[in-house]
Amino acid sequence: VFLLATISWRFVESPFRQKGFLSQSKVFAGSFASLAAIIAGSIYLSHGDANFRRFDANQQMVLRQGAENRILMTESAYDRFSCFFNGDQQAAQLVELECIPNDDRQKVILFGDSEAAHLREGLMRVLKPYDVSFGQFTGAGCRAMDYPGNSNQCSEFYELFFDEMDSKLGPDDIVFVASNWWNTHRKMGDADFATRVAETLSRIKERGAVPVLVLNAPDFLKNPYEMAIKTEAKPGSDWYFETEDYSSSDRVLVSVAAELRVQYFTPSDYLCKEDRHCLFKRKNEYFYFDTGHFSYYGSLKIAELMLDALGSSWRVPTSN
């Protein structure tokens, strides 16, 4: 299962991050071929493959759940080839597809990279009772900031977002800003990182919309499904595994948000212990589908927590 998942990452996900690596038709073909391989492999394994049978029933369940969660999220949840764009697309397609809806209702928008896009499923579900238009303006590997060394494609993505904001977003509209912050902070350092994040938040505020800064989603040091097998985690218990150290970037983000009076949400406050061990599974539900991206369940739970934590000051009106 892990071998097949690795093949899927190499030949399906990686091309999304490389402009011009494959044509869109070839990426589609590769996606379906890899999906077929995973399904066929899973069937083969479930019918008595000796390598799979060496795991006990609980471990087999973890392996199957990991494969299922990965398929669900990578093949459908992110809205790939559409408003989560990849290396084979032009950023201008997000404008053509009206990824920021053009209507008179209040809008809730996701902006950033895959760590914004993995919130999509949860926010769409929790916002259903509200009379809002939901959209995302997200791209693989494109942070919610521009900076020296950024790719031309991601810089174009960034500026197009603000061009779209000018004509479509107003004072009541909300923009959730999320990215792989810790990795970018590590490369830039405190001062430059703070300046670039502040620029993004300030530009959103200047256009009258309301930014909500989403801090780092914890990234595990190793594949958590593999860790569950290796550590023989008990089926009925909560599973916590060690994550990357994102605390310094979170501190900078909190400081920037406080200075600009921007609301923020910290996923680690709800998922993590003080020793950087963060929740991967509670009861029978898995919060992640890989080392750093939420599953359907994780996305939903984080979205519910965000709406509760951020309070009535930004809450959107319910539909009649």
KANOR-V433572 format. One record per residue. N is the residue number from 1. RES is the residue in one small letter. OMEGA is omega in radians with two decimals (NA if undefined). BURIAL is I if it has 9 or more other C-alpha atoms within 8 Angstrom, else O. D_FIRST is the distance of its C-alpha to the first C-alpha in Angstrom with 2 decimals. Layout:
n->N res->RES omega->OMEGA burial->BURIAL d_first->D_FIRST
n->N res->RES omega->OMEGA burial->BURIAL d_first->D_FIRST
//
This chain:
n->1 res->v omega->-3.14 burial->I d_first->0.00
n->2 res->f omega->3.08 burial->O d_first->3.79
n->3 res->l omega->3.14 burial->O d_first->5.40
n->4 res->l omega->3.10 burial->I d_first->5.15
n->5 res->a omega->3.10 burial->I d_first->6.09
n->6 res->t omega->3.08 burial->O d_first->8.56
n->7 res->i omega->3.11 burial->I d_first->9.85
n->8 res->s omega->3.12 burial->I d_first->10.47
n->9 res->w omega->-3.06 burial->I d_first->12.28
n->10 res->r omega->-2.99 burial->I d_first->14.21
n->11 res->f omega->3.11 burial->I d_first->15.42
n->12 res->v omega->-3.05 burial->I d_first->15.63
n->13 res->e omega->-3.10 burial->I d_first->16.45
n->14 res->s omega->3.11 burial->I d_first->18.35
n->15 res->p omega->3.14 burial->I d_first->20.84
n->16 res->f omega->-3.04 burial->I d_first->21.77
n->17 res->r omega->-3.09 burial->I d_first->23.23
n->18 res->q omega->-3.11 burial->I d_first->25.20
n->19 res->k omega->3.06 burial->I d_first->28.34
n->20 res->g omega->-3.09 burial->O d_first->29.10
n->21 res->f omega->3.11 burial->O d_first->25.98
n->22 res->l omega->3.02 burial->I d_first->25.22
n->23 res->s omega->-3.12 burial->O d_first->27.23
n->24 res->q omega->-3.14 burial->O d_first->26.17
n->25 res->s omega->3.13 burial->O d_first->25.93
n->26 res->k omega->3.10 burial->O d_first->23.58
n->27 res->v omega->3.06 burial->I d_first->21.33
n->28 res->f omega->-3.12 burial->O d_first->21.35
n->29 res->a omega->3.11 burial->O d_first->20.58
n->30 res->g omega->3.12 burial->I d_first->17.69
n->31 res->s omega->-3.12 burial->I d_first->16.34
n->32 res->f omega->3.13 burial->O d_first->16.68
n->33 res->a omega->3.13 burial->O d_first->15.32
n->34 res->s omega->3.10 burial->I d_first->12.05
n->35 res->l omega->3.12 burial->I d_first->11.89
n->36 res->a omega->3.13 burial->O d_first->12.80
n->37 res->a omega->3.13 burial->I d_first->10.17
n->38 res->i omega->3.13 burial->I d_first->7.36
n->39 res->i omega->3.14 burial->O d_first->9.68
n->40 res->a omega->3.13 burial->O d_first->10.52
n->41 res->g omega->3.13 burial->I d_first->7.24
n->42 res->s omega->3.11 burial->I d_first->6.94
n->43 res->i omega->3.13 burial->O d_first->10.57
n->44 res->y omega->-3.14 burial->I d_first->10.38
n->45 res->l omega->-3.07 burial->I d_first->8.30
n->46 res->s omega->-3.13 burial->O d_first->10.66
n->47 res->h omega->2.89 burial->O d_first->13.57
n->48 res->g omega->3.07 burial->O d_first->13.66
n->49 res->d omega->-3.03 burial->I d_first->11.43
n->50 res->a omega->-3.13 burial->O d_first->13.07
n->51 res->n omega->-3.13 burial->O d_first->10.35
n->52 res->f omega->-3.08 burial->I d_first->8.75
n->53 res->r omega->3.10 burial->I d_first->12.41
n->54 res->r omega->3.05 burial->O d_first->13.43
n->55 res->f omega->3.09 burial->I d_first->12.37
n->56 res->d omega->-3.02 burial->O d_first->15.05
n->57 res->a omega->-3.14 burial->O d_first->15.10
n->58 res->n omega->3.12 burial->O d_first->15.10
n->59 res->q omega->3.08 burial->I d_first->12.09
n->60 res->q omega->3.12 burial->I d_first->10.11
n->61 res->m omega->3.11 burial->O d_first->11.70
n->62 res->v omega->-3.14 burial->I d_first->10.69
n->63 res->l omega->3.13 burial->I d_first->6.90
n->64 res->r omega->-3.12 burial->I d_first->7.83
n->65 res->q omega->3.10 burial->O d_first->10.39
n->66 res->g omega->3.13 burial->I d_first->8.60
n->67 res->a omega->-3.13 burial->I d_first->6.72
n->68 res->e omega->-3.13 burial->O d_first->10.23
n->69 res->n omega->-3.13 burial->I d_first->12.22
n->70 res->r omega->3.12 burial->I d_first->10.86
n->71 res->i omega->-3.11 burial->I d_first->11.63
n->72 res->l omega->-3.04 burial->I d_first->14.91
n->73 res->m omega->-3.05 burial->I d_first->16.11
n->74 res->t omega->-3.09 burial->I d_first->15.35
n->75 res->e omega->-3.02 burial->I d_first->16.50
n->76 res->s omega->-2.88 burial->I d_first->19.52
n->77 res->a omega->-3.06 burial->I d_first->20.58
n->78 res->y omega->-3.06 burial->I d_first->21.88
n->79 res->d omega->-3.12 burial->O d_first->24.09
n->80 res->r omega->-3.04 burial->I d_first->23.00
n->81 res->f omega->3.14 burial->O d_first->25.55
n->82 res->s omega->-3.05 burial->I d_first->28.12
n->83 res->c omega->2.82 burial->I d_first->29.19
n->84 res->f omega->-2.98 burial->I d_first->26.22
n->85 res->f omega->-3.06 burial->I d_first->27.07
n->86 res->n omega->-3.04 burial->I d_first->25.23
n->87 res->g omega->-3.14 burial->I d_first->26.43
n->88 res->d omega->-3.14 burial->I d_first->27.23
n->89 res->q omega->2.92 burial->I d_first->29.56
n->90 res->q omega->3.14 burial->O d_first->33.02
n->91 res->a omega->-3.13 burial->I d_first->33.57
n->92 res->a omega->3.12 burial->O d_first->36.58
n->93 res->q omega->3.10 burial->I d_first->34.38
n->94 res->l omega->3.07 burial->I d_first->33.93
n->95 res->v omega->-3.14 burial->I d_first->37.70
n->96 res->e omega->-3.12 burial->O d_first->37.87
n->97 res->l omega->-3.10 burial->O d_first->35.31
n->98 res->e omega->3.14 burial->O d_first->37.36
n->99 res->c omega->2.85 burial->I d_first->34.48
n->100 res->i omega->-3.03 burial->I d_first->37.28
n->101 res->p omega->-3.13 burial->I d_first->38.93
n->102 res->n omega->3.09 burial->O d_first->42.57
n->103 res->d omega->-3.03 burial->O d_first->44.27
n->104 res->d omega->-3.12 burial->O d_first->46.68
n->105 res->r omega->3.03 burial->O d_first->44.38
n->106 res->q omega->-3.06 burial->I d_first->43.22
n->107 res->k omega->2.99 burial->I d_first->39.99
n->108 res->v omega->-2.99 burial->I d_first->36.96
n->109 res->i omega->2.97 burial->I d_first->35.00
n->110 res->l omega->3.14 burial->I d_first->31.89
n->111 res->f omega->3.10 burial->I d_first->32.42
n->112 res->g omega->-3.08 burial->I d_first->30.18
n->113 res->d omega->-3.10 burial->I d_first->26.76
n->114 res->s omega->3.10 burial->I d_first->23.22
n->115 res->e omega->2.82 burial->I d_first->24.30
n->116 res->a omega->-3.07 burial->I d_first->26.96
n->117 res->a omega->-3.11 burial->I d_first->24.87
n->118 res->h omega->3.03 burial->I d_first->22.39
n->119 res->l omega->-3.01 burial->I d_first->25.54
n->120 res->r omega->-3.05 burial->I d_first->26.30
n->121 res->e omega->-3.14 burial->I d_first->24.84
n->122 res->g omega->-3.13 burial->I d_first->26.44
n->123 res->l omega->3.11 burial->I d_first->29.77
n->124 res->m omega->-3.10 burial->I d_first->30.03
n->125 res->r omega->-3.08 burial->O d_first->29.75
n->126 res->v omega->-3.14 burial->I d_first->32.13
n->127 res->l omega->-3.12 burial->O d_first->34.63
n->128 res->k omega->3.14 burial->O d_first->35.00
n->129 res->p omega->-3.04 burial->O d_first->38.16
n->130 res->y omega->-3.12 burial->I d_first->39.75
n->131 res->d omega->-3.10 burial->I d_first->41.75
n->132 res->v omega->2.95 burial->I d_first->39.94
n->133 res->s omega->-3.13 burial->I d_first->38.31
n->134 res->f omega->3.09 burial->I d_first->34.85
n->135 res->g omega->3.03 burial->I d_first->33.45
n->136 res->q omega->3.07 burial->I d_first->31.28
n->137 res->f omega->-2.97 burial->I d_first->32.10
n->138 res->t omega->-3.13 burial->I d_first->28.95
n->139 res->g omega->-3.14 burial->I d_first->27.39
n->140 res->a omega->3.10 burial->I d_first->24.36
n->141 res->g omega->-3.11 burial->O d_first->25.62
n->142 res->c omega->-3.10 burial->I d_first->29.13
n->143 res->r omega->3.12 burial->I d_first->30.58
n->144 res->a omega->3.11 burial->I d_first->33.27
n->145 res->m omega->3.00 burial->I d_first->35.86
n->146 res->d omega->-3.05 burial->I d_first->37.37
n->147 res->y omega->3.10 burial->O d_first->38.17
n->148 res->p omega->-3.10 burial->O d_first->39.25
n->149 res->g omega->3.07 burial->O d_first->36.48
n->150 res->n omega->3.12 burial->O d_first->34.68
n->151 res->s omega->3.10 burial->O d_first->33.58
n->152 res->n omega->-3.13 burial->O d_first->36.08
n->153 res->q omega->-3.13 burial->O d_first->33.61
n->154 res->c omega->3.05 burial->I d_first->32.88
n->155 res->s omega->3.09 burial->I d_first->36.62
n->156 res->e omega->3.08 burial->I d_first->37.39
n->157 res->f omega->-3.10 burial->I d_first->34.85
n->158 res->y omega->-3.11 burial->I d_first->36.58
n->159 res->e omega->3.11 burial->O d_first->40.09
n->160 res->l omega->3.11 burial->I d_first->39.26
n->161 res->f omega->-3.12 burial->I d_first->38.16
n->162 res->f omega->3.02 burial->I d_first->41.60
n->163 res->d omega->3.12 burial->O d_first->43.35
n->164 res->e omega->3.12 burial->I d_first->41.74
n->165 res->m omega->-3.05 burial->I d_first->42.67
n->166 res->d omega->-3.05 burial->O d_first->46.32
n->167 res->s omega->-2.97 burial->O d_first->46.72
n->168 res->k omega->-3.07 burial->I d_first->44.31
n->169 res->l omega->-3.12 burial->I d_first->44.05
n->170 res->g omega->-3.00 burial->O d_first->46.84
n->171 res->p omega->-3.10 burial->O d_first->47.87
n->172 res->d omega->-3.02 burial->I d_first->45.96
n->173 res->d omega->-3.02 burial->I d_first->42.62
n->174 res->i omega->3.10 burial->I d_first->39.75
n->175 res->v omega->3.01 burial->I d_first->37.31
n->176 res->f omega->-3.09 burial->I d_first->34.27
n->177 res->v omega->-3.08 burial->I d_first->33.68
n->178 res->a omega->-3.14 burial->I d_first->30.32
n->179 res->s omega->2.98 burial->I d_first->28.48
n->180 res->n omega->-2.99 burial->I d_first->26.59
n->181 res->w omega->-2.99 burial->I d_first->29.94
n->182 res->w omega->-3.11 burial->I d_first->29.29
n->183 res->n omega->3.11 burial->O d_first->27.91
n->184 res->t omega->3.11 burial->I d_first->30.89
n->185 res->h omega->-3.14 burial->I d_first->33.34
n->186 res->r omega->-3.11 burial->O d_first->32.28
n->187 res->k omega->-2.98 burial->O d_first->33.28
n->188 res->m omega->-3.02 burial->I d_first->36.45
n->189 res->g omega->-3.00 burial->O d_first->38.08
n->190 res->d omega->-2.97 burial->I d_first->39.79
n->191 res->a omega->-3.13 burial->O d_first->42.71
n->192 res->d omega->3.13 burial->O d_first->41.16
n->193 res->f omega->3.14 burial->I d_first->38.16
n->194 res->a omega->-3.13 burial->I d_first->40.57
n->195 res->t omega->-3.08 burial->O d_first->42.74
n->196 res->r omega->3.08 burial->I d_first->39.99
n->197 res->v omega->3.13 burial->I d_first->38.60
n->198 res->a omega->3.12 burial->I d_first->42.20
n->199 res->e omega->3.12 burial->I d_first->42.88
n->200 res->t omega->-3.10 burial->I d_first->40.13
n->201 res->l omega->-3.14 burial->I d_first->41.26
n->202 res->s omega->-3.14 burial->I d_first->44.92
n->203 res->r omega->3.08 burial->I d_first->44.49
n->204 res->i omega->-3.14 burial->I d_first->42.88
n->205 res->k omega->-3.14 burial->I d_first->45.76
n->206 res->e omega->3.13 burial->O d_first->48.37
n->207 res->r omega->3.01 burial->I d_first->47.28
n->208 res->g omega->3.14 burial->I d_first->47.85
n->209 res->a omega->-3.08 burial->I d_first->44.31
n->210 res->v omega->3.09 burial->I d_first->42.85
n->211 res->p omega->2.98 burial->I d_first->39.99
n->212 res->v omega->-3.06 burial->I d_first->37.63
n->213 res->l omega->3.09 burial->I d_first->35.78
n->214 res->v omega->-3.11 burial->I d_first->32.28
n->215 res->l omega->-3.01 burial->I d_first->31.60
n->216 res->n omega->2.85 burial->I d_first->28.37
n->217 res->a omega->-3.07 burial->I d_first->25.22
n->218 res->p omega->3.06 burial->I d_first->23.96
n->219 res->d omega->3.13 burial->I d_first->21.24
n->220 res->f omega->3.13 burial->I d_first->19.32
n->221 res->l omega->-3.14 burial->O d_first->19.69
n->222 res->k omega->3.11 burial->O d_first->16.07
n->223 res->n omega->-3.03 burial->I d_first->12.77
n->224 res->p omega->3.08 burial->I d_first->13.96
n->225 res->y omega->3.09 burial->I d_first->10.86
n->226 res->e omega->3.11 burial->O d_first->10.60
n->227 res->m omega->3.12 burial->I d_first->14.36
n->228 res->a omega->3.12 burial->I d_first->14.40
n->229 res->i omega->-3.05 burial->I d_first->12.72
n->230 res->k omega->-3.10 burial->O d_first->15.01
n->231 res->t omega->-3.12 burial->O d_first->18.06
n->232 res->e omega->-3.13 burial->O d_first->17.65
n->233 res->a omega->-3.10 burial->I d_first->18.76
n->234 res->k omega->-3.03 burial->O d_first->20.91
n->235 res->p omega->-3.03 burial->O d_first->19.75
n->236 res->g omega->-3.06 burial->O d_first->23.09
n->237 res->s omega->3.00 burial->O d_first->23.76
n->238 res->d omega->-3.09 burial->I d_first->23.31
n->239 res->w omega->3.09 burial->I d_first->20.77
n->240 res->y omega->3.10 burial->I d_first->22.16
n->241 res->f omega->-3.06 burial->I d_first->20.73
n->242 res->e omega->-3.11 burial->I d_first->22.67
n->243 res->t omega->3.00 burial->I d_first->23.00
n->244 res->e omega->3.10 burial->I d_first->24.74
n->245 res->d omega->-3.10 burial->O d_first->28.52
n->246 res->y omega->-3.01 burial->I d_first->29.53
n->247 res->s omega->-3.10 burial->O d_first->32.79
n->248 res->s omega->3.11 burial->O d_first->35.15
n->249 res->s omega->3.07 burial->I d_first->34.00
n->250 res->d omega->3.13 burial->I d_first->34.20
n->251 res->r omega->3.11 burial->O d_first->37.75
n->252 res->v omega->-3.13 burial->I d_first->38.74
n->253 res->l omega->3.11 burial->I d_first->37.35
n->254 res->v omega->3.13 burial->I d_first->39.29
n->255 res->s omega->3.12 burial->O d_first->42.40
n->256 res->v omega->-3.14 burial->I d_first->42.21
n->257 res->a omega->3.13 burial->I d_first->41.69
n->258 res->a omega->-3.13 burial->I d_first->44.65
n->259 res->e omega->-3.11 burial->O d_first->46.89
n->260 res->l omega->-3.11 burial->I d_first->46.24
n->261 res->r omega->3.12 burial->O d_first->46.25
n->262 res->v omega->3.08 burial->I d_first->42.84
n->263 res->q omega->3.12 burial->I d_first->40.77
n->264 res->y omega->3.13 burial->I d_first->37.42
n->265 res->f omega->-3.07 burial->I d_first->34.49
n->266 res->t omega->-3.12 burial->I d_first->32.55
n->267 res->p omega->-3.08 burial->I d_first->29.06
n->268 res->s omega->3.09 burial->I d_first->29.03
n->269 res->d omega->-3.07 burial->O d_first->32.17
n->270 res->y omega->-3.03 burial->O d_first->30.20
n->271 res->l omega->-2.87 burial->O d_first->26.82
n->272 res->c omega->2.95 burial->I d_first->27.83
n->273 res->k omega->-3.10 burial->O d_first->29.96
n->274 res->e omega->-3.09 burial->O d_first->32.49
n->275 res->d omega->3.11 burial->O d_first->30.45
n->276 res->r omega->3.00 burial->I d_first->27.80
n->277 res->h omega->-2.99 burial->I d_first->25.31
n->278 res->c omega->-3.03 burial->I d_first->24.07
n->279 res->l omega->3.04 burial->I d_first->22.73
n->280 res->f omega->-3.13 burial->I d_first->19.01
n->281 res->k omega->3.00 burial->I d_first->19.27
n->282 res->r omega->-3.04 burial->I d_first->22.46
n->283 res->k omega->-3.13 burial->O d_first->22.69
n->284 res->n omega->-3.05 burial->O d_first->19.81
n->285 res->e omega->-3.11 burial->O d_first->19.39
n->286 res->y omega->-3.09 burial->I d_first->17.13
n->287 res->f omega->-3.06 burial->I d_first->19.12
n->288 res->y omega->2.99 burial->I d_first->16.53
n->289 res->f omega->3.03 burial->I d_first->13.40
n->290 res->d omega->-3.05 burial->I d_first->13.18
n->291 res->t omega->-3.02 burial->I d_first->15.73
n->292 res->g omega->-3.10 burial->I d_first->18.72
n->293 res->h omega->-3.08 burial->I d_first->18.53
n->294 res->f omega->2.95 burial->I d_first->19.28
n->295 res->s omega->3.02 burial->I d_first->17.45
n->296 res->y omega->-3.10 burial->I d_first->19.76
n->297 res->y omega->3.14 burial->I d_first->21.07
n->298 res->g omega->3.12 burial->I d_first->21.61
n->299 res->s omega->3.13 burial->I d_first->23.38
n->300 res->l omega->-3.10 burial->I d_first->25.60
n->301 res->k omega->3.11 burial->I d_first->26.56
n->302 res->i omega->3.11 burial->I d_first->27.42
n->303 res->a omega->3.09 burial->I d_first->29.44
n->304 res->e omega->3.13 burial->I d_first->31.34
n->305 res->l omega->3.13 burial->O d_first->32.10
n->306 res->m omega->-3.13 burial->I d_first->33.32
n->307 res->l omega->3.11 burial->I d_first->35.73
n->308 res->d omega->-3.04 burial->O d_first->37.07
n->309 res->a omega->-3.04 burial->O d_first->37.43
n->310 res->l omega->2.93 burial->I d_first->39.09
n->311 res->g omega->-3.00 burial->O d_first->41.75
n->312 res->s omega->-3.07 burial->O d_first->44.38
n->313 res->s omega->3.11 burial->O d_first->45.60
n->314 res->w omega->-2.98 burial->O d_first->43.11
n->315 res->r omega->-3.09 burial->O d_first->41.99
n->316 res->v omega->-3.11 burial->O d_first->42.23
n->317 res->p omega->3.06 burial->O d_first->44.56
n->318 res->t omega->3.08 burial->O d_first->43.31
n->319 res->s omega->3.13 burial->O d_first->44.04
n->320 res->n omega->NA burial->O d_first->47.01
//
